[in-house]
Amino acid sequence: MASDSPAGTHKDPVTGEMISKTELKRREKQRERDAKKADKAAAAPPQAASKPAAANEDDLNPNQYFELRARTIQKLKETQSPNPYPHKFHVTQSIASFVEQYSEEGLIPAGQKLDDVIVALSGRVHNIRSSGNKLKFYDLHGEGTQVQILANVRDAENSDEFMSTQALFRRGDIVGVTGYPSRSQKGELSISPSSMVLLAPNLHQLPSAHFGLKDQETRYRKRYLDLIMSPGTRNIFITRARVINYLRRYLDNLGFLEVETPMTSMVAGGATARPFVTHHNDLDLDLYLRVAPELYLKQLTVGGLDRVYEIGRVFRNEGIDLTHNPEFTLCEFYMAYADMYDLMEITENLLESMVKYLNGGSTIVKYHPEGKDGKELVMDFKTPWKRYDMIETLEEKTGVKFPSGDTLHTAETNKFLRDLCVKHNVDCSEPRTNARLLDKLVGDFIEPLCISPAFITGHPQVMSPLAKNHRSRPGLCERFEGFMCGKEFCNAYTELNDPFEQRLRFEEQSLQKEQGDDEAQGVDEVFVDALEHGLPPTAGWGMGIDRLIMFLTDSPNIKEVLLFPAMKPIETAANTSGKEPGPAGQL
C-alpha cells in the first residue's frame, strides 16, 4: 500500500511549506551537508573564522541563510547562553532623545566619551562594520532615528563575554546596548557599550543597505520589512496619523461629537456602491458590510445630536486600482441647521489650514501621478477654490444645450446622453442609466480641470438620492463634490429631510437595482421612519482619508498609504486546492 504522496502534501519542518516527498528528501540531504559545513566552521578558532564566516553568509541564498541562522538560534535556546529571547531590557531613553541630548557641538570631543554617564538604548542593527577583531561599528535604528554603536573591547565589563556576544549579531537583529555617550575619532556621535545583549534575532537576510527594498509587491505584502528598510514609508504613515489627528481636533473644536456606528446592517445604504455580503451564523442571516455610515449618523441627528462625525472603515466590493481599495477610511459628519454652502466654506478652511500645518505655512503641494520621475502637478490650497457648475460646464465643453433640469430623469434625456457619449467617445458600460451616463461625461470633461482643489456643483437629482432638491433650480439638488488632481476627495450636500420624497427616491433606486445596477440602494424602512420623526435642516459631508493622504504625501498609488492594502493571495500548492489562504494575502 506504500506509495509516494501527491505533490504538496509533505510539510517542510523548517520553512513550513507544503512540498512533495521527493523535494523534502532533497532538502533534508542538502541540510545535512550544510550542517556538516557549519559544524566544521564552528570548530575552527574564532579569530581565524570570523571574517570568512561573514563572507560565506553573504554568499548564501535566502533559504540557506535562514536555515543556518535558525539552527544557531535553536542552539542558543537549548543552551540559554545567552537566551536569544529575553523577557526584558531596561531602556533609559529613546535613540531620538539620545541624539537630541548629546549631539550638541563641543559637548563630547572627537575620540572621547562621557565616563560618568551611563545610558541604555535599544533598536535594530542595520549595518555592521569591523575594524579588526576588537572594534566593531553598528548602525542602530529606532523610531525613525539612528545612532552609531562604537563597540570596542576595551570598554567592555567582561571582554570574553563581549567578544562572544559580538559574534552573534547579524543585520536586522534587535539589540540592547548599555554604555557611554561618545564620539568616534571622526567626530560621529556614538554610544560606546560596556555590554550588549541580543533581544530578538532576525532569522532572514535583510535587503542590501545600499539598494534597499525595491520590489513593490514585497513592500506591500511585507509592510514590516518595508518599514524596517524605508524611512520614506514610515514618514507617510506618520503624516497619515497627523492628518487624522488634525481632522479630529478641527471637528472637536467646532463642537462635533465623535460616534461609532455598526459595521454590518441588513440594508446597504448611504452610498451608491456594491456591498460585501457576510453571514451571521446564530441569526442565520445575511448581512452587508457598510458602504457608508450616513444613514445611522442622520438618525443620531434626528435624536438631537446636532453635530456628529465618525472616522472609520467602510467596505465597497469594487475594483482595485491606483486610487481604489475595497476597504478604506472615511470621515463623515452631519451638521444640523447648516447647508451645502456652509460646508463648502468649512471644507476650504479645513484643508487650507491642514496643509499649512503640514507644510510649515505653505499652501502649495506638488504631486506626481505617474511617479517621482513623471509629470508634476502643482496644487494650491489657498481659498477661495474654483467652482464648476456641472450642467453649465458640460454645455460649454460639448457645445450642446442640455435638457432642462426637471427632465434629466426621463427616457428622452437618456437617449440624448447616450448619443452625446457616442459622439465624444465616452465609454459607459451597462446599465447606461441617466446617472451613470452623466457621471462618465463629468469624468471626461470636468474632473480633469480640477488640478488645484475645486468644487463641482449643480448635480441633477437623479444622481443624488439622499440630497435635498435645489431651492431655485428644478431637477437639480444641493450637492457638491471636491476634486483635486482630477480625483474626487469629498462629497457633501444639503440633506433630504422630507420622508415622503425620500421614500420615492429609494423606490427609484430599487427600480435601478432591478434594471441591473447593483450599486443602487434599496429601501431602508428604519431610516424613513427616523425621518418621519423629524430631521432638522442638516448638511452632511464625507471625505476619503486615504485619497487625501495620497495627494498630501505625493503617493501615486493608494497602496502606498495603506499599511496592509488588499492583495491577491500568493498561489501555493495549498491554496490553489481551495483548502486554505495563501501566505501574506490580505484578501
Number of C-alpha atoms within 10 A of each C-alpha: 2 4 5 9 11 10 13 18 15 17 14 18 10 12 10 9 16 18 18 18 17 12 14 18 12 10 12 14 11 12 15 11 11 15 15 11 11 15 10 10 16 13 9 11 9 15 10 11 13 15 13 12 15 12 10 10 15 12 11 13 10 15 13 17 17 18 18 19 20 17 15 15 22 12 14 16 14 10 11 13 10 17 17 20 15 12 7 8 16 12 14 14 12 17 22 15 12 21 16 10 11 16 17 10 9 8 13 19 16 15 13 15 20 16 11 7 10 15 18 22 23 24 22 24 23 21 17 15 11 12 9 9 15 14 15 16 18 22 18 28 21 17 12 14 15 19 21 21 24 25 26 19 22 14 16 19 13 12 16 10 14 22 18 12 16 19 11 17 19 23 22 24 21 21 19 22 24 22 26 22 27 28 25 20 11 8 14 17 26 27 28 30 27 20 21 21 22 22 20 17 20 19 20 19 19 19 15 12 11 6 8 13 18 12 9 12 10 13 21 21 22 15 19 12 16 22 18 19 22 16 13 13 17 17 14 21 18 11 16 21 13 15 21 15 11 17 18 18 13 15 18 15 10 9 13 20 16 14 13 13 15 9 16 18 15 13 18 27 27 20 20 19 20 19 25 17 15 13 12 10 8 6 7 8 10 13 18 19 21 26 28 26 27 22 19 18 24 30 20 18 20 20 13 13 16 19 24 24 24 21 21 17 18 19 21 21 16 15 10 15 11 14 15 17 21 18 17 19 16 21 21 21 24 28 25 21 13 17 20 23 16 13 20 22 13 13 19 20 15 15 19 21 19 20 20 16 15 15 13 8 12 15 19 15 18 14 22 17 19 12 13 12 8 10 10 14 15 13 19 17 23 18 15 13 18 11 15 20 14 20 22 13 15 20 12 11 11 14 9 10 11 16 15 13 18 14 16 23 18 13 12 12 16 19 14 15 23 18 13 16 18 11 10 11 11 16 13 17 9 11 14 17 23 22 18 18 22 24 14 15 22 17 16 17 16 18 21 14 16 22 17 19 26 25 23 23 22 20 25 28 24 24 20 20 26 24 26 25 23 17 9 9 14 14 18 25 28 26 31 26 23 24 22 23 21 18 19 22 20 22 20 26 28 29 28 24 22 16 18 11 16 21 18 13 22 21 17 18 22 18 15 18 16 12 14 14 20 17 19 22 26 21 19 18 12 13 17 20 13 20 20 14 12 15 22 20 16 23 27 28 24 22 21 19 22 22 24 22 23 22 22 21 19 21 22 19 18 21 23 22 23 21 19 17 21 18 16 12 16 13 13 16 17 17 14 13 11 9 9 11 17 18 13 16 16 14 11
